[in-house]
Amino acid sequence: MISKKSLSVFILSGLLLISVGLFGQEVNVEGKVFDASNNSPLSFATVSLKGDIYGVTCDERGYFKMTLPLDRTKDTISINYVGFKTFELEVREALQHYEFRLESSVLMLDEVIVRPRSAENYLRKVMRKLSNNYAKYSFNTSAHYEEVIKENSYPIDHSEAVFRSWFQDFQEKGRSDHQLILFRENETNELVFMRSRAEKEKQKYLAKNPDKAEQYDENDILLTNFGGPSSILNLNVMNGSLDCLDTTIFQKFKFSFLPETSYEGNRLIVLAYESKGTLDNRRQQGKLFIDSNSDAIVKV
C-alpha cells in the first residue's frame, strides 16, 4: 500500500520530469555577428527566422541569443544589416557556430547612374516626396533601444530598453504612445567637456533667479544634452526633429554620395552628411540610406 506521503513524492517527481521534458524542447542559437572584412562587430544587426516575424537584435558587441522551439531546427536563420549581404543558415547548422561574418554588399553597377547635380539636390527631392512614403494609418511596433555615450572613446554611460509603441500615423502631427517594458542603465559619469558650459548656464540662471539657488541642479543641463530613450522615441523623419533633414538649414551641412549598397535585395543610395560647425553644441555626422525606387529614407 502506498502512503499519501509517498504518492505525493511520486506525483511531484513526475511533474518535475514533465517540466524538464517541456523545457528541453527548446534550443538556443547564440553568437556574434562580424564584418567579414575587418572582424568588427555589427552592432544591432537583426537575426530572424526566414519568412517569419520572430527575431532578435544584436547588442553593441554584435552578440545575440535566440530561443527557438526544437521543431524549428530545420528552419533558416536570416541575419541582416544595412550595407551587407543577407547571411542565411539552417538553425541546426547555426547551433554549431558562434561567429557569423557578413560580407559587404557595395554595388558595382555597369549601368550609368544619372543623379542630380549634387547630393543636396537629391536629398531635397527625397524630402519633397517624404509624406508619400510613410504610413497614414495607425500601427504598433516593438523596439529594442541601446545607447552608449563615450568621451574620448571611453564609455561613460550605457542604457538599454525595450518599448511597445503605438503610432496614430507617421505624419507630422501624428500622435504616438510608448510603453516601457524593460530598462537598464549604468550610472552616468560626469561629462567633463560639458562642465564649463554647465557652469556658465548656472551663473546665468542664478543671476536672474538668486532665490532659487538651492533648487538648481546643473546635472540637468548635462543630461538633457545627451541621448536617453526619449531622444530616440521623439525622432521622426516627418516632424523636423532631425537637423540633417531640415531643408531650411541645409546650408549648415555638407552632403556627399557614398558607394551604393543594398538591404534584403533592395538597392540603396547612400548619402553622408556632416555639419559645418556645431549645432546645439554638437558636431553632427552620419549616413542616410535611401531606397532607390521609392526615395524613402530607410535608415539614418
N, C-alpha and C positions, 0 to 999 in steps of 0.2 A: 504493500500500500504506500502510495506517495503522499507525503505530508504536504500541507498547504505551503509551508516554507520552501520545500524542495521544488514544488510546482512553480512557485514564484521565481525561483532562481532559474529554472529551465525556460520559463517564458521570457525573462529578462535577457538570458543568453541568446535566445532565438531572435529577439528584437535587435540585439547588438549585431548579430551575424547578418541579419537582413539589412541593417543600416550600412554596415561595411560593404555589403554587396552593392547597394544602391550607389554609394559614393564611389565605388570602384568602377562605375560605368562612365567615368569622365576621364578625359586626358587633357594635359596642359601643354600647349605649344608656347614656348618662350624663346627669347633670344634677342639679338641686337641687329639693327639694320645699319649698313655702312654704305658709303660712296665707294664703289669698286676702284676708282682711280686713285684715291688718296687715303682710304681707310678712315675717313672722318665720319662720325655718326650722323645719321639723317634724322634730326630731331623732328618729332611729331609726324613721322610717316604713318600712313594708315595701313592697317592689316585687317583683312576681312575675308570671309568665305565668298568665293566667286559666285555671282548670281544670287547673293543673299544679303540682307541688310545687317547681319550680325558682324561686328568688327570691333577693333580697339585702336587706340592711338599710342604711338611710341612716346616715351618721355624725352627729356632733353638729351639724354645719353643714347637715344636710339633703342632703348630697351622696351620690350613689350611682353605681356603674358596673356594668353587667351585660353580660357577653359571651354572645352567642347564635349558634347556627348560622344560616347565611344562609337556610336553608329555613324559619325560624320568623318571618320578617318579616311574614307575614300573620296571625300570632297577635296576641292582645290583651294588653297590659300592664295590670296592675291595681295601683294604689297605694292602700294603706290606712293609716289612722291613727285610733286611737280618738277619737271625737268629731267626725269629719269624714266627709263623703260619699265613697264609693269613686270614685276617678278612673280611667277606662278610656280607652285609646287604642291603636290598632294600632301594632305595632312600627315599621313603615315610616314612620308619621306621627311617632312619638316620636323617630325619628332626626333629624327636622327641628327638634326643640325642645331647649332646655336647662333651662328653668324650667317647673315643674309646680305649679299652685296648686290647693289643695284648699279646698272650701267647708265651713263648719261645718254639722253635722247636728243641732243642738239641736232637739229635737222640740217642736212646738206642737200639743198634743193637745186635741181638742174634748171628749173624754170626761172625766168626773170621776175623778180618781185617788184611791182610798182608801188611805191609808197608816196605819201605826201612829202613836201619839201623838207619837213623836219619832224622829229618825234613829238614836239609840242603841238604841231598842227594835227598830227594823227590823234593825239590824246584829246584835243578839242572836238574832233569828230566823234570819238568814243563818248565824251560827255554829252554831246547833243542827243545821242541815242540811249542815254542811261535809263530813262523812265520806261523804255520799251523792253528792257532786258531783265527787269526784276519783278517779283511777284506782286500782283494787285489783289491778292486774296490772302486770307489768314492761314497760318501754318505753324506747326510745332517742331521744335528741334531739341536735341540733347547734345551737349558740348563739353569737351574737356579743355580746361584752361591751365596753362602753366607759364610762369614768368620768372626770369632770373634777372636781377639788376646787378650790374658789375661796375666797379670803379677801378680804372687802370687794370682791366682784365681780372680783377679779384672779385668773386661773388660776395655781395653784401646783403642780398635779400633773395628769398626764394619762396614762391607761393604756388599752390595748386588748388583747383576747384573743379567741381562738376555741376553743371547747370541744366535745368529744363527750362526752355523758353517758349513763349507764345508770341507770335508777331501778328498784328492785325493785318499788316501787309508790309512790303519793304519799300514803300514810297516815302516821300519826305516827311509827311505828317502822320505816318502810321504808328500806332501805339504798340508798345511791347511790354511784356511782363516776364520776369525771370525768377525762378525758384532755385535757391542754393541747396544742393543735395549733399555735397561734401566739400570741406575746405580745410586746408592745411597751410600754415605759414611759419617760416623761421623768423626769428627776431630780427628786426631791421636795425642795422648798424648806422652810425652817423654818416651822412653824406658830406664828406669833408669839402668837396669842391663847391657845394651849395651853401656852406656855412656863412661865408661873407655876405652873400645875398640875403640870407635869413636875418642876419644882424642888422642890415640896412633897413629891411622891412620892419623889423621890430622897433627901431628907433623912430621911424616914420610914423608908425601906428601909435606909439606911446606919446609922441609929441602932440598928436591930435586927441588922444584918449588917455590922459595921465591917470584918470581914476580907475582904469581897467588893467593896471599893471599885473595884478595878481591873477587875472583870468587869461593872460596872454600865454600862448603855447607856440613857440617858434617851430616846433616839430611839425605843426600843421602845415606850414609853408613847405617844409622839406618833403613831406609825404604826398601832398596834393600835386606835386610836380612830377611824380613818378608812378606810372602804372596802377596796378591793382585791378581786380576783376571788373569794377565799374567802368574803367577806361576802355576795356575791350567790349563790354556789353553795349556801351553807348556809341561805338563806332558804327557808321552806316555810310556806305558809298553814296547814298542819296541825300543825306542831310548836311553835307559840308563839314562833317567832323574830321575829315582827313584833309590836311592842308595841301597835300600834293595833288588833290583832285579839285581844288578851289580855283576855278578859271580866273577869278579876279586877282589872284596873287601868283599866277604862273610866272611872272617876271622875276620872282624871288627864287625860282628853281632852275636847275639845268636838267634837261631831259635828253636821253640818247637811246638809240636802238641797240639791243644786245642780240646775240645769235638766237634764232627761234628754237622752240622746244615743243614738247607735246605732253599731254596728260590723258591717259586712257584712250590713246589713239587720236585725240583731238589736237590739231595744230594750234600752238600758242605763240603770239607775238610778245616779245619781252622788252619792256622799257625800263631803263634805270633812271632814278630821279635823285637829286641831291640839292639841298638848299644852298643858296649862295652865301648865306650868313646864318645867324641863329634866328629861330622862330620860337617864341615862348621860352627863351633861354636854352634852346636845344638845337643842335645841328641835326637835320633830318636827311636820311638817305635810305634807299631801298629799291625794290623792283616791283613792277606791275606786270602781271601775266594776263593777257587779253586773248579771248577766243577769236581766231581769225575769221570765222564765219559770221558770228553774231555781233562782234565787237563788245561782248560782255566782259567785264573785269571779273576774273575767276579767283585771283589771289593778289594780295598786296603784301 
